[in-house]
Amino acid sequence: SQKELFIGAAHELKTPLTAMKGEIEVALKENRSKEEYRSILASTLEEVDKLQSIVKNLLMLTYIEKESLKNKFTFHALDDIFLRSLDELMVMASQKKINLEIACLDIIQLKCDDILLKTVFNNLIENAIKYSPENTTITLSLEKKEHYAYFCIDDEGSGIEEEKLPHIFERFYRADTSRSKHIKGYGLGLSLVKQIVELHLGEISAHNQETGGLRVLVKIPL
């Protein structure tokens, strides 16, 4: 419901705001060195990034809840949307020395909302980069099988605890300090991805691989 969305959003926004307020108060208490100010500003910038991400996702959620959205679907090249998303995240990956490897890339035409599907690619690839250790590989594939488009993303991180896996697509599900740090902040992003996939009559699932790491699979009918 809209009320639940607002309550959840308020909690989600409260955390970075509290952190920023604390950092700024500490900085203003006494004169500090140039290095200390730089460190505080860098930390505050991280919190601003979190806020931006939350607000962007909230705006996207209100956009999805428009009933008429499906009537505006037009044909797009899914492979093109995927490559544009990948291009935007290359710098983020290289900063962590993460190799983005494309195992398969089929040409796929799909009647969809391209902005929303780019959000799916962006969020899933960004999450994989964030929660992967340095010097690892993320393997991506976009395949056309029978009447479906399959998007698969494998990382070499430490996966997610089995009992938490079913909850990662829930709105505002986030890890507190006692929970696995690997799901911290997944909340809104992954629930948004699930909603977009379902709007396109698709399914999304995640499971831990035997080799370690997480596999996320998106399946959308063509």
N, C-alpha and C positions, 0 to 999 in steps of 0.2 A: 504494500500500500504506500501511498505518497507520504503518510505520516511516518512510517517505518524508514522510508528513504531519507527523510529530513533528519530523524533522530540519528540514524547511522552516519549520515554525512557530517552532522555536528560533531560526533565522537571522532570521526576520521580526521576532521580538520583541526580539532582541538590539540592533538598530539604535536604536529609540527609547530603550531602557534605557541604552545607552552614552551617548547624547546627554544624557539627564536626569542621569546620574551626573556627567558632566563639568561641566554647568551648575551643579549643586548644589555640587560641590567648589570651583569658582571663586568662587561666592557666599560660601562659608564661610571662604575664605582670609584675608579682611580685611573690615573694616567698609566698607559701601558706602552710597551715597546712596539715598534713597527711590525715586528714578526707576530706578536700576540694579536694585534689588530687584524693582520692578514688571516691568521688562523681562525679568529672569531667570524670574520666576514665569509671565509670559505665554508665554515660550518653552517652559517645562516643561509648562504646560497643553496646548500643542499636541502635545507628545510623548505626554501622557496620553491625549489624544483618539485618537491613532494606535493606542496600545495597546488602548484600548477597542474600536476598530473591528476590530482583528485578532482579539481574543478573541471578539467577537460573531460574526464570520464563522466562526471555528473551531468554535464551539458549533453554529452553523447547519449546518456540514459534517457534524458527527457526527449531527445530527438527520436529515439527508438519507439517511445511510447505513443507516438502519433500513429493512429490506426491506418491512415491513408498511405503510409510509407511504401507498402508492398506494391501499390498501384503505380508507383514511380520507378520501379525496377526497370533497368534497360540492360542490353547486352554489353558485356565488357570482357576483355582478355584477362583472365584470372592470373596467368603467368606474368603479365605486364604489371598488374597491381602488386604481386609478390616481389618482383624485381625492383620496383620503385621503393618498396618498404625496406628491402635488403640494402639498397644503396644508401638510404638515410641512416642505417645503423652500422655501416661499415667502420666508421670512425670510433664509435663506442666499443666495438669488438676489438679493433686493433689496439686501443688504449689498454685493454686487458690481455693483449696477446692471444686473443681467441680466434681460431680459424673457423670461418663460416664455409662449410662445404656443401655444394649442391649435388646430391646423389642422383636426382632425377628431376627433369623439368619438362612437362608436357604442355603443349599449346591447348588451352582450354577456354572455350567461350561459355560464359555463364550469365544468366539474367539475374542481376543483383543490384545492390547499392554499393558502388565502388568505394565510397568514403568509409562506409562501415566495414567492408571487408579488409580495407587497408588497416583499419584499427585492429582487426583480428591479427593480421600478420605482425604489425608493429608490436602489439602487446605481448604476443607469444615469443617472438624473437628477442625482444628486450628483456623479458623475464629470464629466458634461457641464458642470455649474456650476463645479467645481474647475478644469477645464482650459480654460475659456472666458475670453477677455479681458473686461475691464469694458466696459459699454455695448454689449453685443451681445445677440442674440436666440437663444434655444433653441426650436426648433419641434418640437412633439410631436403625434403622431397615434395614435389607437387605432381601427382599422377592422376591420369584419367583411367579408371577401371570400370568397365561396363557402363552403367549410367550414373557414375559418381565421380566427384573430384575428391581426392584424398590429399590432405596436407599433413605431413609428418615432421616432427621436430624432435631430435634426440640430442640430449646433452650428456656431458661426462661429469656432472655434479654428483652430490651424494644422495639424490632422490628425496623423497618425502616419506615420513613415517606412514606405514600402511593404514593405521586407524584415522589418519588425517586426510588421506587421499580423497575419500568421498566428499569432503567438505570444501575443498579448495575452490570450487566454482560457486560457492554460496556468497551472496552479497554481504560485504563487510566482514567476511571471515578473515581474521588476521591472527598471526601468532603473537601471543604475549611472551613475557620473558621466560616462562616455564615451557613454552612450546618451541618446536624446532625453528631456529632462526632462518631456515631456508624458505619459510613461507611468509615471513614478515612482509606485510604490504602487498601480498598477492591479491587480497580481498576484492576490492572494487574492480580492478583490471580484469581478473579472470571471470567474474560474474558478468561483466559487460561483454566479454568475448562469447560466453555461453549464450547470452541473450541474442547477440547478433547472428550466431550460428543457427540458433533455433528459429529466428525470424526467416532464415533462408532454408528452413525445413531440414537442417542438418543436425549432426550430433558431434559432441566433443568428449573425449575421454583422456585420462592420464594414468599411466602405470609405471612402476619402477622396473627397470630392466635388470636381467640377471647379472649383466656386466657392471651394474651400478648406473647411476644417472636416471633421468626421467624421460619417458617418451610421451609426447602429447600428440593425439591424432584427431584431426578434424575431417569429417565426412559430410559432403554436401551433394544432394542430388542435382543432376544437370538438367 
